Amino acid sequence: MNEKNRSNNDNQGEIAALREQIARREAEIFASQRDVQQKSDHAYQLRKDNEAAAYELQKLKEERARDQLEIDRLRDLNAFKERENCEADQRIKASDYDLFKLQERAAELAKIADMREFDLRRTTEAYEAASHDLHCARDELARLHDDQGNLSRALDLKMNEKADLVHRSEAELARNRTLTGQLYGLEAKSRTADENLTVSRRE
């Protein structure tokens, strides 16, 4: 009874250990899924930020154009509008600064695009090289198939020649057996004749 209890306790311990392992595995799987979702959300946010930056850049360009028109108009006004012109200049400077920062970001994105284009070009070159190697391998395989066909035909010719030689050899063997049989018959007749001759001489 104690042996069974110890066995049951051991089994319960193993089951508990397995459940703990399963729980850890499930936690790891959940953490991996959460990490994948976070990365996906981060990529989506980057795309949104890029689109927002492009939109903001366009807005700033349009705003700068409007401000420039406003400045041109204000320059035609009297000296009373000089203060407004100063404020507009400050606004333009701020817009220029934002535009400069956005241009830097655009330059960085252009560098990234160039790197991606370079990687794509290298991948394309590798693909073309692999395609060329595959074409060469197919040509070599076709040549080997032709050589195999030629060898197969040559082997068939040799097999036919061998069969013909075997047939001739069997015919020669049959003829030799026939001649040997005839020779044995003649030898038997000769011995019989010699014996008859000997008997006749004795008589």
ABEGO torsion letter per residue (X at the ends): XAAAAAAAAAAAAAAAAAAAAAAAAAAAAAAAAAAAAAAAAAAAAAAAAAAAAAAAAAAAAAAAAAAAAAAAAAAABBAAAAAAAAAAAAAAAAAAAAAAAAAAAAAAAAAAAAAAAAAAAAAAAAAAAAAAAAAAAAAAAAAAAAAAAAAAAAAAAAAAAAAAAAAAAAAAAAAAAAAAAAAAAAAAAAAAAAAAAAAAAAX
